[in-house]
Amino acid sequence: MSLFGFLNQGSGHIPLFNDLCLYHKIDRKNRTLLNNIVQKFSPDNPVMIFLNRDCLQKAMTDPEFASSVSVIDEYLTKWFD
């Protein structure tokens, strides 16, 4: 993890989101999924997807993310259970 997101908060939360995706070894396809979830449910603070299960739980019931329910459930289990 580069810590860029922690040290450069003036540039917003995007660097930290990217660092956390790298840390959790999230591939490009799933990073795009998480980014889409963040844009819909937590656009002001994308890092919250790693800290609060609400974004992922909302995505589980949203028809827009119906094809990704198994992946979302995997992240919920891995990060919050």
Helices and strands as residue ranges (DSSP letters): H 4-7, G 9-11, H 14-23, H 28-41, H 48-51, H 54-61, G 63-68, H 69-80
